[in-house]
Structure formats: C-alpha cells, structure tokens
C-alpha cells in the first residue's frame, strides 16, 4: 500500500530510529526461514483509525509480509475484536 510522501517519510524515519540495523535478538536466535502469523486484537471497544499506516509499517519492515486490515477507518469494534491479520 502506498501512502502520501510525508507519511512514507515519517514511517521511514521512525523505523530508522527504532529498528536501526535490526533486532539483534531476532538476527541471532530466529532462523531466517522462520515464518509466523498474528492478529491485532482490540483490548477495548473503539473506532478503527490508521490501519493503512500500521499495515505500511509492517510492509516496510519486510516486503514479504502480508497485512490485511479487517476494518475500514471509522468502523466500530468491540473488545477482543480482530483489527488486522498479519502473515
């Protein structure tokens, strides 16, 4: 997913500051071929916002990742409701 230039730049700067050269623990202890999947689940009821930005962060971390937003911005969700799927 492609976002506007300012948002893309902000995501890149944030990842550079936070991740830098990578997660050393993962680099040394997790085999490169290892794969996983996850769901982002709400702790409390709310209204979805920013899922496209969250998806882009995952995509920039690893282009092989598949992210699926399960809600659109503005959709209401309940406690323990699934917001995103990541594989």
Backbone as ProteinMPNN parsed JSONL, in Angstrom:
{"seq_chain_A": "XXXXXXXXXXXXXXXXXXXXXXXXXXXXXXXXXXXXXXXXXXXXXXXXXXXXXXXXXXXXXXXXXXXXXXXXXXXXXXXXXXXXXXX", "coords_chain_A": {"N_chain_A": [[0.848, -1.178, 0.0], [0.551, 2.195, -0.813], [1.245, 5.304, 0.595], [0.852, 8.881, 1.192], [3.668, 11.053, 0.455], [4.778, 12.436, 2.694], [3.86, 10.924, 4.89], [5.007, 8.431, 4.289], [7.73, 9.144, 4.523], [7.864, 9.832, 7.245], [7.285, 7.359, 8.453], [9.539, 5.904, 7.585], [11.628, 7.352, 8.86], [10.934, 6.945, 11.567], [11.171, 4.141, 11.772], [13.888, 3.849, 11.176], [15.044, 5.115, 13.391], [14.032, 3.557, 15.508], [14.446, 0.802, 14.86], [16.849, 0.619, 13.437], [19.715, -1.109, 12.578], [18.478, -3.511, 12.831], [16.811, -6.118, 14.736], [18.7, -7.407, 17.105], [18.461, -9.713, 18.724], [16.563, -11.251, 17.317], [17.98, -11.54, 14.919], [20.086, -13.225, 15.68], [18.924, -15.462, 16.954], [16.563, -16.37, 15.735], [15.703, -18.397, 13.111], [16.315, -17.585, 9.678], [14.491, -18.575, 7.834], [12.203, -18.873, 9.301], [8.722, -18.41, 9.824], [5.72, -16.663, 10.673], [2.453, -15.861, 11.966], [-0.097, -13.464, 12.818], [-2.741, -11.838, 14.666], [-4.058, -8.633, 15.119], [-5.63, -7.554, 17.916], [-8.28, -5.906, 19.58], [-8.063, -4.331, 22.755], [-9.995, -2.948, 24.059], [-13.322, -1.623, 23.36], [-13.792, 0.404, 20.401], [-13.054, 2.756, 17.726], [-11.961, 2.216, 14.486], [-8.897, 3.437, 13.152], [-6.226, 4.537, 11.152], [-5.241, 2.082, 10.217], [-4.179, 1.58, 7.693], [-1.73, 2.894, 7.778], [-0.455, 1.445, 9.808], [-0.323, -1.044, 8.517], [1.428, -0.397, 6.44], [3.789, 0.071, 7.848], [4.486, -2.539, 8.689], [4.873, -3.653, 6.127], [7.075, -2.184, 5.233], [8.998, -3.031, 7.023], [9.329, -5.682, 6.273], [9.124, -6.701, 3.098], [7.969, -9.095, 2.301], [5.869, -9.632, 3.922], [2.393, -10.09, 4.547], [-0.332, -8.117, 4.979], [-3.534, -7.602, 6.241], [-6.098, -5.443, 6.605], [-8.882, -5.64, 8.637], [-10.934, -4.006, 9.084], [-12.351, -0.834, 8.118], [-11.26, 2.617, 8.269], [-13.052, 4.382, 10.69], [-14.876, 2.392, 11.236], [-16.636, 0.782, 13.85], [-15.575, -1.228, 16.65], [-15.598, -4.061, 18.868], [-14.528, -5.009, 22.214], [-11.847, -7.247, 22.168], [-12.143, -7.639, 19.475], [-11.04, -8.469, 16.18], [-8.636, -6.617, 14.371], [-6.614, -6.517, 12.42], [-4.94, -8.785, 10.19], [-1.88, -10.522, 10.01], [0.661, -11.971, 8.148]], "CA_chain_A": [[0.0, 0.0, 0.0], [1.322, 3.431, -0.929], [0.657, 6.453, 1.273], [1.439, 10.131, 0.724], [5.117, 11.156, 0.639], [5.099, 12.848, 4.063], [3.629, 9.781, 5.777], [6.055, 7.452, 3.974], [8.982, 9.642, 5.107], [7.759, 9.727, 8.698], [7.418, 5.935, 8.788], [10.946, 5.538, 7.382], [12.422, 7.957, 9.935], [10.617, 6.269, 12.826], [11.768, 2.802, 11.747], [15.339, 4.003, 11.245], [15.384, 5.428, 14.776], [13.644, 2.488, 16.422], [14.964, -0.509, 14.482], [18.242, 0.754, 13.016], [20.273, -2.225, 11.8], [17.673, -4.713, 13.027], [16.623, -6.675, 16.07], [19.835, -8.314, 17.284], [17.998, -10.997, 19.252], [15.96, -11.996, 16.206], [19.027, -11.867, 13.945], [20.93, -14.319, 16.162], [18.236, -16.629, 17.502], [15.414, -16.799, 14.939], [16.162, -18.795, 11.773], [15.832, -16.706, 8.611], [13.354, -19.193, 7.153], [11.054, -18.934, 10.205], [7.563, -17.6, 9.451], [4.712, -16.618, 11.714], [1.283, -15.052, 11.635], [-0.678, -12.85, 14.011], [-3.907, -10.967, 14.529], [-4.101, -7.498, 16.033], [-6.928, -7.659, 18.58], [-8.56, -4.751, 20.433], [-8.203, -4.537, 24.204], [-11.225, -2.266, 24.463], [-14.113, -1.183, 22.212], [-13.31, 1.658, 19.831], [-13.303, 3.06, 16.32], [-10.731, 1.977, 13.722], [-8.23, 4.571, 12.505], [-4.8, 4.372, 10.916], [-4.82, 0.718, 9.892], [-3.344, 1.622, 6.482], [-0.38, 3.277, 8.212], [0.098, 0.278, 10.51], [-0.002, -2.046, 7.502], [2.619, 0.052, 5.704], [4.949, -0.148, 8.721], [4.847, -3.958, 8.546], [5.375, -3.871, 4.766], [8.422, -1.612, 5.129], [9.896, -3.886, 7.802], [9.602, -6.882, 5.482], [8.241, -6.688, 1.927], [7.305, -10.388, 2.119], [4.743, -9.74, 4.843], [1.054, -9.851, 4.02], [-1.144, -7.482, 6.019], [-4.916, -7.398, 5.804], [-6.958, -4.714, 7.538], [-10.194, -6.281, 8.709], [-11.9, -2.918, 9.234], [-12.014, 0.439, 7.474], [-11.281, 3.75, 9.189], [-14.408, 4.78, 11.055], [-15.664, 1.236, 11.68], [-16.614, 0.497, 15.284], [-15.233, -2.605, 17.003], [-15.817, -4.443, 20.26], [-13.396, -5.572, 22.948], [-11.343, -8.511, 21.61], [-12.413, -7.714, 18.04], [-9.841, -8.508, 15.336], [-8.463, -5.418, 13.562], [-5.725, -6.798, 11.29], [-4.273, -10.079, 10.096], [-0.503, -10.368, 9.533], [1.287, -13.267, 7.851]], "C_chain_A": [[0.892, 1.239, 0.0], [0.553, 4.563, -0.265], [1.291, 7.723, 0.719], [2.912, 10.217, 1.144], [5.494, 11.512, 2.073], [4.929, 11.688, 5.042], [4.677, 8.706, 5.549], [7.381, 7.861, 4.617], [8.976, 9.505, 6.62], [7.905, 8.279, 9.16], [8.875, 5.509, 8.661], [11.832, 6.092, 8.488], [12.186, 7.251, 11.267], [11.243, 4.883, 12.876], [13.287, 2.87, 11.844], [15.785, 4.262, 12.679], [15.144, 4.232, 15.693], [14.333, 1.165, 16.128], [16.437, -0.446, 14.097], [18.673, -0.405, 12.138], [19.491, -3.518, 11.989], [17.587, -5.113, 14.486], [17.7, -7.73, 16.281], [19.413, -9.675, 17.816], [17.417, -11.849, 18.128], [17.021, -12.419, 15.193], [19.841, -13.082, 14.373], [20.169, -15.591, 16.524], [17.039, -17.136, 16.698], [15.916, -17.161, 13.541], [15.536, -17.91, 10.693], [14.595, -17.264, 7.918], [12.097, -19.251, 8.032], [9.956, -17.98, 9.736], [6.531, -17.695, 10.565], [3.501, -15.849, 11.191], [0.686, -14.531, 12.938], [-1.958, -12.116, 13.641], [-3.748, -9.846, 15.532], [-5.517, -7.454, 16.578], [-7.089, -6.491, 19.551], [-8.658, -5.145, 21.902], [-9.529, -3.984, 24.718], [-12.035, -1.925, 23.217], [-13.564, 0.139, 21.676], [-13.735, 1.829, 18.395], [-11.976, 2.947, 15.584], [-10.213, 3.268, 13.094], [-6.763, 4.22, 12.311], [-4.336, 2.976, 10.558], [-3.955, 0.673, 8.634], [-1.909, 1.993, 6.833], [0.279, 2.104, 8.927], [0.504, -0.803, 9.517], [1.272, -1.668, 6.757], [3.88, -0.125, 6.538], [5.409, -1.598, 8.594], [5.448, -4.237, 7.173], [6.785, -3.324, 4.587], [9.43, -2.437, 5.926], [10.288, -5.128, 7.019], [8.625, -6.928, 4.31], [7.507, -8.01, 1.683], [6.057, -10.531, 2.98], [3.433, -9.417, 4.119], [0.198, -9.31, 5.159], [-2.536, -7.241, 5.453], [-5.688, -6.674, 6.901], [-8.335, -5.354, 7.49], [-11.322, -5.267, 8.863], [-11.435, -1.713, 8.432], [-11.996, 1.531, 8.538], [-12.726, 4.168, 9.432], [-15.296, 3.638, 11.501], [-15.525, 1.05, 13.188], [-16.223, -0.961, 15.503], [-15.432, -2.808, 18.498], [-14.514, -4.903, 20.906], [-13.102, -6.964, 22.392], [-11.687, -8.695, 20.124], [-11.115, -7.688, 17.244], [-9.81, -7.271, 14.435], [-7.662, -5.675, 12.292], [-5.241, -8.23, 11.359], [-2.903, -9.866, 9.474], [0.082, -11.753, 9.313], [2.556, -13.052, 7.057]], "O_chain_A": [[1.874, 1.305, 0.739], [-0.635, 4.76, -0.523], [2.176, 7.65, -0.134], [3.341, 9.534, 2.074], [6.441, 10.942, 2.616], [5.763, 11.493, 5.926], [5.187, 8.127, 6.509], [8.077, 7.024, 5.192], [9.979, 9.105, 7.212], [8.579, 8.01, 10.155], [9.393, 4.822, 9.541], [12.695, 5.381, 9.002], [13.132, 6.988, 12.009], [11.788, 4.488, 13.906], [13.906, 2.046, 12.517], [16.782, 3.702, 13.134], [15.968, 3.935, 16.558], [14.762, 0.475, 17.053], [17.194, -1.368, 14.403], [18.081, -0.659, 11.09], [19.815, -4.526, 11.361], [18.221, -4.51, 15.352], [17.631, -8.817, 15.709], [19.96, -10.695, 17.396], [17.743, -13.029, 18.004], [16.968, -13.53, 14.667], [20.246, -13.884, 13.531], [20.716, -16.688, 16.411], [16.55, -18.234, 16.961], [16.495, -16.317, 12.858], [14.367, -17.535, 10.788], [13.743, -16.501, 7.464], [11.033, -19.641, 7.551], [10.244, -16.865, 9.301], [6.478, -18.679, 11.303], [3.537, -15.266, 10.107], [0.927, -15.079, 14.014], [-2.218, -11.817, 12.476], [-3.347, -10.081, 16.672], [-6.483, -7.334, 15.825], [-6.149, -6.131, 20.259], [-9.259, -6.162, 22.246], [-10.102, -4.491, 25.683], [-11.486, -1.936, 22.115], [-12.943, 0.903, 22.416], [-14.641, 1.155, 17.904], [-10.976, 3.521, 16.014], [-10.981, 4.079, 12.576], [-6.13, 3.667, 13.21], [-3.136, 2.707, 10.593], [-3.084, -0.19, 8.522], [-0.97, 1.457, 6.243], [1.446, 1.803, 8.677], [1.564, -1.412, 9.662], [2.105, -2.53, 6.474], [4.937, -0.441, 5.992], [6.599, -1.855, 8.411], [6.426, -4.976, 7.065], [7.6, -3.916, 3.881], [10.595, -2.53, 5.539], [11.432, -5.579, 7.085], [7.433, -7.166, 4.503], [6.528, -8.042, 0.937], [5.271, -11.458, 2.782], [3.386, -8.588, 3.211], [0.027, -9.971, 6.183], [-2.695, -6.744, 4.338], [-5.905, -7.215, 7.985], [-8.885, -5.58, 6.412], [-12.501, -5.61, 8.784], [-10.253, -1.594, 8.108], [-12.634, 1.398, 9.583], [-13.517, 4.291, 8.496], [-16.356, 3.87, 12.082], [-14.426, 1.15, 13.734], [-16.496, -1.821, 14.667], [-15.435, -1.858, 19.281], [-13.523, -5.155, 20.221], [-14.016, -7.759, 22.175], [-11.534, -9.791, 19.584], [-10.187, -6.961, 17.598], [-10.813, -6.916, 13.816], [-7.97, -5.137, 11.229], [-5.142, -8.819, 12.436], [-2.773, -9.109, 8.512], [0.006, -12.61, 10.193], [3.235, -14.017, 6.706]]}, "name": "protein", "num_of_chains": 1, "seq": "XXXXXXXXXXXXXXXXXXXXXXXXXXXXXXXXXXXXXXXXXXXXXXXXXXXXXXXXXXXXXXXXXXXXXXXXXXXXXXXXXXXXXXX"}
